Amino acid sequence: MSLFAASGSLGHLLEPALVLTLWGMMLFSFIQLFQNIPPPVLPHDDFLTRLGTRFILAGYTILAFLVLVVTCILLWMSFRLINLA
C-alpha cells in the first residue's frame, strides 16, 4: 500500500508499469497456450481419432476466443489507466 500512497518522484510511472506488466503477462500466457497446437483433422484417420481431434481443436478455439475477450478487457483497462494519469 505504501507504493500507492508514496509521493516520490517515481509515482507517475506506476500506471504505465502496471499496464506493461499486464500486457507482458497476456503475451506470455498467449505464447504458452498456443505453442503446441494439435494437428488438423485428417481424412484417413478413423472416426474416433477424428472426433477426438475435433474436440481438442474446439477447445483451442474456445481458448482463442477467451484470449480475445481478455485482450479486449485489457485494452479497455489500459486506456482507462493511461487516461487517468
C-alpha positions in Angstrom: 0.0 0.0 0.0 2.9 2.4 0.6 3.6 2.2 -3.2 0.2 3.8 -4.0 0.5 6.4 -1.2 4.1 7.3 -2.0 4.5 10.8 -3.3 8.1 10.2 -4.5 9.5 11.2 -7.9 8.7 7.9 -9.5 5.0 7.7 -8.6 3.9 8.8 -12.0 5.5 5.6 -13.5 3.2 3.3 -11.6 0.3 3.2 -14.1 2.4 2.6 -17.2 4.4 -0.1 -15.3 1.1 -1.8 -14.3 -0.1 -1.7 -17.9 3.1 -3.1 -19.3 3.1 -5.8 -16.7 -0.4 -6.8 -17.6 0.4 -6.9 -21.3 3.5 -8.9 -20.7 1.6 -11.5 -18.7 -1.0 -11.6 -21.6 1.7 -12.2 -24.1 3.4 -14.9 -22.0 0.1 -16.7 -21.5 -0.7 -16.5 -25.2 2.6 -18.0 -26.1 2.3 -20.8 -23.5 -1.3 -21.7 -24.5 -0.7 -21.8 -28.3 2.8 -23.1 -28.5 1.8 -26.6 -29.4 -1.4 -26.6 -31.5 -2.6 -30.1 -32.3 -2.5 -31.3 -35.9 -5.6 -30.8 -38.2 -8.2 -33.5 -38.7 -7.0 -35.9 -41.4 -9.4 -37.8 -43.6 -7.6 -41.1 -43.5 -7.8 -41.3 -39.6 -10.5 -43.5 -38.1 -13.7 -42.0 -36.7 -12.7 -41.8 -33.0 -9.4 -40.2 -33.8 -11.1 -37.5 -36.0 -13.7 -36.9 -33.3 -11.1 -36.6 -30.6 -9.1 -34.2 -32.7 -12.1 -32.1 -33.4 -12.9 -31.8 -29.7 -9.3 -30.8 -29.0 -9.4 -28.2 -31.8 -12.8 -26.9 -30.5 -11.1 -26.5 -27.1 -8.4 -24.5 -28.6 -11.0 -22.4 -30.5 -12.7 -21.6 -27.2 -9.3 -20.7 -25.6 -8.6 -18.4 -28.5 -12.0 -16.7 -28.1 -11.3 -16.3 -24.3 -7.9 -14.8 -25.1 -9.6 -12.4 -27.5 -12.1 -11.4 -24.8 -9.3 -10.9 -22.1 -7.3 -8.9 -24.7 -10.3 -6.6 -25.2 -10.8 -6.2 -21.5 -7.1 -5.5 -21.1 -7.2 -2.9 -23.8 -10.1 -1.2 -22.2 -8.3 -1.2 -18.8 -5.1 0.1 -20.4 -6.9 3.1 -21.9 -8.6 3.8 -18.6 -5.3 3.5 -16.6 -3.4 5.7 -19.0 -6.1 8.3 -19.3 -6.3 8.6 -15.5 -2.7 9.7 -15.3 
